[in-house]
Amino acid sequence: PMRISQLLQAARDTFGGLATAKGVTLRLVPLAPNLDRVVFFGRLTDERFALRPHSTPCTPCKRTLPTCAGDLHRLHQCVNNGVSNSVKFAEAGGTVSIRAR
């Protein structure tokens, strides 16, 4: 399982060095609290690109958190491609913001 914030942080960590080398600021925009509560579970199915809503109990708080099942590898790939291209085509002194809404 992975939260959206972890997915975006991983992309920032992966491309932070490239951004610094190019003189580009790579900024992670804080998520809305309700969005950061979504958890992704990886499931390989015939519909690999579909994210289906589910719910899972949160043991510490005894509440149900919203979750989505999908192909985490492809989700990482999409986010990384977007961040990579943004950094690659940004001009020195520019800023690339990583955000989810």
Backbone as JSON Lines, residues from 0, in Angstrom:
{"i":0,"aa":"P","n":[0.83,-1.2,0.0],"ca":[0.0,0.0,0.0],"c":[0.87,1.26,0.0]}
{"i":1,"aa":"M","n":[0.38,2.28,-0.62],"ca":[1.14,3.53,-0.73],"c":[0.18,4.73,-0.74]}
{"i":2,"aa":"R","n":[0.54,5.74,0.0],"ca":[-0.23,6.99,-0.02],"c":[0.26,7.86,-1.17]}
{"i":3,"aa":"I","n":[-0.6,8.75,-1.62],"ca":[-0.24,9.65,-2.73],"c":[0.98,10.48,-2.36]}
{"i":4,"aa":"S","n":[1.06,10.93,-1.11],"ca":[2.2,11.74,-0.7],"c":[3.51,10.96,-0.86]}
{"i":5,"aa":"Q","n":[3.5,9.66,-0.6],"ca":[4.7,8.85,-0.76],"c":[5.09,8.72,-2.23]}
{"i":6,"aa":"L","n":[4.11,8.59,-3.09],"ca":[4.35,8.49,-4.52],"c":[5.0,9.76,-5.05]}
{"i":7,"aa":"L","n":[4.48,10.9,-4.65],"ca":[5.01,12.18,-5.12],"c":[6.39,12.46,-4.51]}
{"i":8,"aa":"Q","n":[6.57,12.11,-3.25],"ca":[7.87,12.29,-2.59],"c":[8.93,11.44,-3.28]}
{"i":9,"aa":"A","n":[8.58,10.23,-3.68],"ca":[9.52,9.35,-4.38],"c":[9.94,9.98,-5.71]}
{"i":10,"aa":"A","n":[9.01,10.61,-6.41],"ca":[9.35,11.28,-7.67],"c":[10.28,12.46,-7.41]}
{"i":11,"aa":"R","n":[10.02,13.22,-6.35],"ca":[10.89,14.34,-6.03],"c":[12.3,13.85,-5.66]}
{"i":12,"aa":"D","n":[12.36,12.79,-4.9],"ca":[13.67,12.23,-4.52],"c":[14.42,11.71,-5.74]}
{"i":13,"aa":"T","n":[13.71,11.09,-6.66],"ca":[14.33,10.53,-7.86],"c":[14.9,11.6,-8.77]}
{"i":14,"aa":"F","n":[14.18,12.7,-8.95],"ca":[14.58,13.71,-9.93],"c":[15.15,14.99,-9.31]}
{"i":15,"aa":"G","n":[15.3,15.0,-7.99],"ca":[15.86,16.17,-7.31],"c":[17.27,16.49,-7.76]}
{"i":16,"aa":"G","n":[18.11,15.47,-7.92],"ca":[19.49,15.69,-8.35],"c":[19.57,16.25,-9.76]}
{"i":17,"aa":"L","n":[18.75,15.73,-10.66],"ca":[18.71,16.23,-12.03],"c":[18.26,17.69,-12.05]}
{"i":18,"aa":"A","n":[17.24,18.0,-11.26],"ca":[16.74,19.38,-11.2],"c":[17.82,20.32,-10.68]}
{"i":19,"aa":"T","n":[18.5,19.94,-9.63],"ca":[19.56,20.77,-9.07],"c":[20.67,20.99,-10.09]}
{"i":20,"aa":"A","n":[21.06,19.93,-10.78],"ca":[22.12,20.04,-11.78],"c":[21.73,21.0,-12.91]}
{"i":21,"aa":"K","n":[20.45,21.08,-13.23],"ca":[19.98,21.99,-14.28],"c":[19.67,23.39,-13.77]}
{"i":22,"aa":"G","n":[19.71,23.58,-12.46],"ca":[19.37,24.88,-11.89],"c":[17.87,25.1,-11.82]}
{"i":23,"aa":"V","n":[17.12,24.01,-11.72],"ca":[15.65,24.06,-11.66],"c":[15.22,23.72,-10.23]}
{"i":24,"aa":"T","n":[14.27,24.46,-9.71],"ca":[13.71,24.17,-8.39],"c":[12.61,23.14,-8.55]}
{"i":25,"aa":"L","n":[12.71,22.04,-7.82],"ca":[11.68,21.0,-7.84],"c":[10.92,21.1,-6.54]}
{"i":26,"aa":"R","n":[9.65,21.47,-6.62],"ca":[8.84,21.78,-5.44],"c":[7.7,20.79,-5.29]}
{"i":27,"aa":"L","n":[7.55,20.25,-4.11],"ca":[6.44,19.35,-3.8],"c":[5.35,20.15,-3.11]}
{"i":28,"aa":"V","n":[4.19,20.26,-3.74],"ca":[3.07,21.03,-3.2],"c":[2.32,20.16,-2.19]}
{"i":29,"aa":"P","n":[2.1,20.68,-0.96],"ca":[1.37,19.89,0.04],"c":[-0.02,19.5,-0.46]}
{"i":30,"aa":"L","n":[-0.44,18.3,-0.11],"ca":[-1.74,17.78,-0.52],"c":[-2.83,18.24,0.43]}
{"i":31,"aa":"A","n":[-4.04,18.3,-0.1],"ca":[-5.2,18.53,0.75],"c":[-5.33,17.32,1.68]}
{"i":32,"aa":"P","n":[-5.72,17.53,2.95],"ca":[-5.78,16.42,3.9],"c":[-6.62,15.24,3.42]}
{"i":33,"aa":"N","n":[-7.75,15.52,2.76],"ca":[-8.61,14.42,2.32],"c":[-7.94,13.61,1.2]}
{"i":34,"aa":"L","n":[-7.11,14.24,0.38],"ca":[-6.44,13.53,-0.7],"c":[-5.3,12.68,-0.16]}
{"i":35,"aa":"D","n":[-4.63,13.15,0.87],"ca":[-3.52,12.38,1.42],"c":[-3.99,11.15,2.19]}
{"i":36,"aa":"R","n":[-5.28,11.05,2.44],"ca":[-5.81,9.88,3.13],"c":[-6.04,8.71,2.17]}
{"i":37,"aa":"V","n":[-5.98,8.95,0.86],"ca":[-6.2,7.87,-0.11],"c":[-4.98,6.97,-0.16]}
{"i":38,"aa":"V","n":[-5.22,5.67,-0.12],"ca":[-4.15,4.67,-0.15],"c":[-4.32,3.83,-1.41]}
{"i":39,"aa":"F","n":[-3.21,3.59,-2.13],"ca":[-3.24,2.75,-3.32],"c":[-2.73,1.36,-2.99]}
{"i":40,"aa":"F","n":[-3.43,0.37,-3.47],"ca":[-3.0,-1.02,-3.37],"c":[-2.75,-1.53,-4.77]}
{"i":41,"aa":"G","n":[-1.61,-2.16,-4.99],"ca":[-1.28,-2.68,-6.3],"c":[-1.98,-4.0,-6.57]}
{"i":42,"aa":"R","n":[-2.66,-4.07,-7.69],"ca":[-3.28,-5.31,-8.14],"c":[-3.07,-5.43,-9.63]}
{"i":43,"aa":"L","n":[-2.52,-6.53,-10.05],"ca":[-2.36,-6.77,-11.48],"c":[-3.59,-7.48,-12.0]}
{"i":44,"aa":"T","n":[-4.29,-6.82,-12.89],"ca":[-5.49,-7.4,-13.49],"c":[-5.41,-7.14,-14.99]}
{"i":45,"aa":"D","n":[-6.42,-7.58,-15.68],"ca":[-6.49,-7.28,-17.11],"c":[-6.71,-5.79,-17.34]}
{"i":46,"aa":"E","n":[-7.29,-5.13,-16.38],"ca":[-7.54,-3.69,-16.48],"c":[-6.5,-2.96,-15.67]}
{"i":47,"aa":"R","n":[-5.25,-3.02,-16.08],"ca":[-4.14,-2.51,-15.29],"c":[-4.18,-1.01,-15.04]}
{"i":48,"aa":"F","n":[-4.85,-0.27,-15.89],"ca":[-4.84,1.18,-15.73],"c":[-6.02,1.67,-14.9]}
{"i":49,"aa":"A","n":[-6.9,0.79,-14.52],"ca":[-8.08,1.21,-13.76],"c":[-7.74,1.32,-12.28]}
{"i":50,"aa":"L","n":[-8.18,2.38,-11.66],"ca":[-8.08,2.53,-10.2],"c":[-9.49,2.43,-9.65]}
{"i":51,"aa":"R","n":[-9.74,1.42,-8.86],"ca":[-11.08,1.2,-8.35],"c":[-11.15,1.61,-6.88]}
{"i":52,"aa":"P","n":[-12.21,2.33,-6.5],"ca":[-12.32,2.72,-5.09],"c":[-12.66,1.52,-4.21]}
{"i":53,"aa":"H","n":[-12.01,1.46,-3.08],"ca":[-12.25,0.45,-2.05],"c":[-12.16,1.17,-0.71]}
{"i":54,"aa":"S","n":[-12.29,0.44,0.36],"ca":[-12.02,1.03,1.66],"c":[-11.3,-0.01,2.51]}
{"i":55,"aa":"T","n":[-10.49,0.47,3.4],"ca":[-9.73,-0.42,4.27],"c":[-9.73,0.15,5.68]}
{"i":56,"aa":"P","n":[-9.82,-0.69,6.69],"ca":[-9.82,-0.16,8.06],"c":[-8.44,0.34,8.47]}
{"i":57,"aa":"C","n":[-8.42,1.44,9.16],"ca":[-7.18,2.0,9.7],"c":[-7.1,1.55,11.15]}
{"i":58,"aa":"T","n":[-6.19,0.65,11.43],"ca":[-6.1,0.06,12.77],"c":[-5.91,1.1,13.87]}
{"i":59,"aa":"P","n":[-4.96,2.06,13.74],"ca":[-4.77,3.0,14.86],"c":[-5.98,3.86,15.17]}
{"i":60,"aa":"C","n":[-6.72,4.29,14.13],"ca":[-7.82,5.23,14.4],"c":[-9.19,4.58,14.3]}
{"i":61,"aa":"K","n":[-9.25,3.29,13.93],"ca":[-10.51,2.55,13.86],"c":[-11.5,3.15,12.87]}
{"i":62,"aa":"R","n":[-11.0,3.87,11.88],"ca":[-11.87,4.42,10.84],"c":[-11.53,3.75,9.51]}
{"i":63,"aa":"T","n":[-12.41,3.92,8.56],"ca":[-12.17,3.38,7.23],"c":[-11.55,4.45,6.36]}
{"i":64,"aa":"L","n":[-10.43,4.11,5.73],"ca":[-9.75,5.06,4.84],"c":[-10.07,4.72,3.39]}
{"i":65,"aa":"P","n":[-10.21,5.73,2.54],"ca":[-10.46,5.45,1.13],"c":[-9.21,4.86,0.48]}
{"i":66,"aa":"T","n":[-9.41,3.84,-0.33],"ca":[-8.29,3.22,-1.02],"c":[-8.65,3.02,-2.49]}
{"i":67,"aa":"C","n":[-7.63,2.82,-3.3],"ca":[-7.82,2.5,-4.72],"c":[-6.92,1.33,-5.06]}
{"i":68,"aa":"A","n":[-7.43,0.44,-5.88],"ca":[-6.62,-0.68,-6.35],"c":[-6.23,-0.4,-7.8]}
{"i":69,"aa":"G","n":[-4.99,-0.61,-8.12],"ca":[-4.53,-0.38,-9.48],"c":[-3.12,-0.91,-9.65]}
{"i":70,"aa":"D","n":[-2.53,-0.64,-10.76],"ca":[-1.18,-1.1,-11.05],"c":[-0.19,-0.03,-10.56]}
{"i":71,"aa":"L","n":[0.41,-0.25,-9.39],"ca":[1.31,0.74,-8.81],"c":[2.53,0.99,-9.68]}
{"i":72,"aa":"H","n":[3.01,-0.03,-10.37],"ca":[4.15,0.15,-11.26],"c":[3.82,1.16,-12.35]}
{"i":73,"aa":"R","n":[2.65,1.04,-12.94],"ca":[2.25,1.97,-14.01],"c":[2.0,3.37,-13.45]}
{"i":74,"aa":"L","n":[1.45,3.44,-12.26],"ca":[1.21,4.74,-11.63],"c":[2.53,5.45,-11.37]}
{"i":75,"aa":"H","n":[3.52,4.73,-10.83],"ca":[4.86,5.29,-10.64],"c":[5.43,5.76,-11.98]}
{"i":76,"aa":"Q","n":[5.26,4.93,-12.99],"ca":[5.8,5.24,-14.31],"c":[5.19,6.53,-14.86]}
{"i":77,"aa":"C","n":[3.89,6.7,-14.72],"ca":[3.22,7.92,-15.21],"c":[3.71,9.16,-14.48]}
{"i":78,"aa":"V","n":[3.78,9.09,-13.16],"ca":[4.24,10.24,-12.37],"c":[5.69,10.55,-12.71]}
{"i":79,"aa":"N","n":[6.54,9.53,-12.76],"ca":[7.95,9.75,-13.07],"c":[8.15,10.32,-14.47]}
{"i":80,"aa":"N","n":[7.39,9.85,-15.44],"ca":[7.51,10.4,-16.79],"c":[7.13,11.88,-16.82]}
{"i":81,"aa":"G","n":[6.06,12.23,-16.11],"ca":[5.63,13.64,-16.08],"c":[6.66,14.54,-15.42]}
{"i":82,"aa":"V","n":[7.2,14.1,-14.29],"ca":[8.2,14.9,-13.58],"c":[9.49,14.98,-14.39]}
{"i":83,"aa":"S","n":[9.91,13.86,-14.94],"ca":[11.13,13.83,-15.75],"c":[11.04,14.79,-16.93]}
{"i":84,"aa":"N","n":[9.94,14.73,-17.66],"ca":[9.78,15.63,-18.81],"c":[9.71,17.09,-18.38]}
{"i":85,"aa":"S","n":[9.06,17.36,-17.27],"ca":[8.97,18.74,-16.79],"c":[10.34,19.3,-16.44]}
{"i":86,"aa":"V","n":[11.15,18.49,-15.76],"ca":[12.5,18.94,-15.41],"c":[13.35,19.07,-16.67]}
{"i":87,"aa":"K","n":[13.23,18.11,-17.56],"ca":[14.05,18.11,-18.78],"c":[13.8,19.38,-19.62]}
{"i":88,"aa":"F","n":[12.55,19.81,-19.72],"ca":[12.23,20.94,-20.58],"c":[12.13,22.27,-19.84]}
{"i":89,"aa":"A","n":[12.35,22.28,-18.54],"ca":[12.34,23.53,-17.77],"c":[13.64,24.29,-18.02]}
{"i":90,"aa":"E","n":[13.55,25.59,-18.03],"ca":[14.75,26.42,-18.21],"c":[15.42,26.63,-16.86]}
{"i":91,"aa":"A","n":[16.73,26.84,-16.9],"ca":[17.48,27.12,-15.67],"c":[16.84,28.3,-14.95]}
{"i":92,"aa":"G","n":[16.71,28.17,-13.65],"ca":[16.06,29.22,-12.86],"c":[14.57,29.02,-12.74]}
{"i":93,"aa":"G","n":[14.02,28.04,-13.45],"ca":[12.59,27.78,-13.41],"c":[12.21,26.88,-12.25]}
{"i":94,"aa":"T","n":[10.93,26.66,-12.1],"ca":[10.4,25.82,-11.01],"c":[9.46,24.79,-11.59]}
{"i":95,"aa":"V","n":[9.6,23.56,-11.14],"ca":[8.68,22.49,-11.47],"c":[7.96,22.14,-10.17]}
{"i":96,"aa":"S","n":[6.63,22.21,-10.19],"ca":[5.83,21.88,-9.01],"c":[5.19,20.51,-9.2]}
{"i":97,"aa":"I","n":[5.32,19.67,-8.2],"ca":[4.7,18.35,-8.22],"c":[3.48,18.44,-7.32]}
{"i":98,"aa":"R","n":[2.31,18.19,-7.9],"ca":[1.07,18.28,-7.12],"c":[0.05,17.27,-7.59]}
{"i":99,"aa":"A","n":[-0.88,16.95,-6.74],"ca":[-2.01,16.09,-7.08],"c":[-3.27,16.76,-6.6]}
{"i":100,"aa":"R","n":[-4.33,16.64,-7.39],"ca":[-5.61,17.21,-6.97],"c":[-6.73,16.26,-7.32]}
